[in-house]
Structures are given as C-alpha cells and as structure tokens.
C-alpha cells in the first residue's frame, strides 16, 4: 500500500513539473517584440550651405566653367543615408547623390542657378525631406546675376477648373541674388509655348479671362535692374 501511495505521489509531482515547463514556453512566446528593434522614422534635415537665395563664391575652382562645392546640412536622427537632390535651374535637370554623412562634395557649373534639398532615409522605407533652397554658383568676374526662374504657384500644373470659371488670378513667386527685380512679363494663351504678352507688372499676380472648353498655357519672364532675364517653365490648366 505504501509503495502504491509513493507511486501515485511521484506521478503527480512529475505531471505538475511537466505542466509548469510547458506553460513557461507558452508565456515566452506571448512576449512582445523588443521595441528597440522597431525602425523609426527619420527626421528632416536642416540645410546649412550653400545658403538660401545666395551667391555661392566658396568652393574649389576646377576650371573657368566648373567648381566643386561642399554641400552641408545638419545631422538627423534615425537616419542611415542621405540623398542630395541638385537641380540646374537653367536646364531643369535634377541629379541626386548619396551620402552616409551630412555633407557631399559635388562639381557643378559656374555662373549657374541651382536649387537643392536633402532626403533622410532609414533602414526601412521611411523618408523625410528638407526644405528646398536656391543659390547662384558664382562665375568669373560677374557683377550681376540673372533672377531665379519664377516659381508658378496658381493655378497648379495640369489642374482642371470648373466650366463656370471666367476670371482667375495667375500667381507666382520671384527671387534674385541681387534683389533688383524690376518687373515680370506674363505670357498667356492657348498656344504652347505661350507667346502672347498678357501683362507686364511689378506684382506677383495678374488677372486673366478664360472660356470653358479650352486649355491654357502660361509662363513668366523675370527682369532685373541690369536687364538680366529668366524664363519660368510653362504651366497649363484646363477649363472644363
């Protein structure tokens, strides 16, 4: 009888041990993943150099037509790589460069306006984009610079307007290193590119009359005090 009780008690202890071991494995499987392994969204970079709306006279001059500029921005958090996007505003072509640090040396044309911005990237697919800055890369013995191309604001590119629209305001922004913009000439019409002069003004907007069923094209020529000019890209919009 004693042997039987010992056998029953021993079996009960063994079962209890096995049950507790199995329960421990299930609890381990229910634990939340390590939060430190989560891929966090990077922050947007703050641009440092070349300065916004400035004449860039620094850098290494390779030739009379090219110089090497060290683009610089502040470090950002949760970032593994940066992409520098550089746009030639004369040709409207954009080139991008990759860097693992918050700077990148690039050879660019002298006497040419550019815009640039930086995209921060993490190990996943998350990104963050900085503001866009413009600058003019100085040429040799240049005393004045052509204005930056006007940025067309409204109506937006390829927008469709209601058929009831008869009047609207064309709006843009203009900037210049020398800060000597004198006027804007607005070309507007149903021909692409537009050739008809709609108005010449010192403001950043002009009113136009439109008709239903037409597609319109417009661009802005910026002029400064030294008779330098620049032509914006062509925007189009449709009146239904």
Protein Blocks (a to p, Z undefined) as FASTA:
>chain_A
ZZmmmmmmmmmmmmmmmmmmmmmmmmmmmpccdfklpccdddddddfbdcehiacfedcd
fblmbccddddddddehiabdcdddddfklopacddddfbfcdcddddehiacddddddd
dfblbdcdddddddddddehiabdcddddddfbdcehiacdfklmbdcdddddddfklpa
fbdcddddjbdcdfbdfbdcfbfbdcddddehiacddddddddfkopacdddddddddZZ
